[in-house]
């Protein structure tokens, strides 16, 4: 393709995506990242229009405006990525790269050193791409395939920016304002067209993929405490019972002692506050693969895959201790919430889900009947501990 066609194709695709993102921002909440993407694509389209028209522009305009618009556009790309990643992002993320370029470019213009401005623009551009890649590697994007596409797209541009920097330094940079008019200019524009297509498509995909992931998570979670719900707990338990080969696991079933008194004496909002605080405490003391679930009311369960009998008990006892150490703003300093628990350990051989739950539920009530604030092992694993 000739340069005019490549410029036109890039500007057209950028404009289409800018309009699409702006339309989405009017209909979908949160809309911040949609507007940032719309601004990014609009600014990049304007930058390429200036680059394509530089022969007819005043020298200073052709020198300063295109790269400033380009860096502002990629500043908005970084802003959108950080918004999606729930990372702090200020106007400085957008303005700082372009401002830094303008400061260098003005000095370079005064001394007629266009190579300095060209190198500065490409170095800042490359750093912007790398920083955006870092945002898309945040934990919030873990498991989202479209985020990988965005990472690859910005990696392509970062590599291309580094290549332009090296190439410009090797050739001494441009002789005047604007782009270096050489035989690889069409390669740069072709890379830009690939990038624009990839980021447009994957930006749409990653936003909707995040929404779908949130909906899936909501279906698995208890809305008050953030713990898994009973349905997810039973799915996880059945997976352990059906695993081949079987591995030993622990199942801790516990509830909060005399919790009805909390609701009666301090009110249901206080009870909800206590449930949330207990849940956060339990989650903070479990491994990533453990499953903590609220089965209903003040009743909870923890699945501990791949754990020894002694360690399963240690985990359960540590949770009991940590819960009893909690303090609550709605109650006096001496107020405590204690837990009674039943615990199973084994590989679940020849046990149905209902059998296992009944056995561990029975051991929970043995703890309650023995004075509460203790843990009792369930059959067929014999023994009890306090």
Beta strands, then each sheet from edge to edge (+ up, - down):
strand 1: 249-256
strand 2: 291-296
strand 3: 299-305
strand 4: 339-346
strand 5: 375-377
strand 6: 384-385
sheet 1: 2+ 3- 1+ 4- 5- 6+
end
